[in-house]
């Protein structure tokens, strides 16, 4: 869980870095004309919103696979226990009948 939080925090810091870089450095290259900016342009907030939504939309597919396979292993262990119990009961029944 810490790894996912670290990843999300990294994406947030990256988005903040891009916005700050654009605001502080690229405005100098554009001769202080904000029309060429992407993330901090007044009319174009869509890209910045998309970048902010990236970290909330990230989902680790391996977590779902982990829980699926963990359930399957539990099912197999339960089946193994049931078969072993059945075999023990059959052995006990045959010993009692003889």
URCOR-V786529 format. One line per field, one symbol per residue. ss: DSSP state (H for helix, E for strand, L for the rest). Layout:
ss = ???
//
This chain:
ss = LHHHHHHHHHHHHHHHHHHHHHHHHHHHHLLLLHHHLLLLLLLLLHHHHHHHHHHHHLLLHHHHHHHHHHHHHHHHHHHHHHHHHHHHHHHHHHHHHL
//
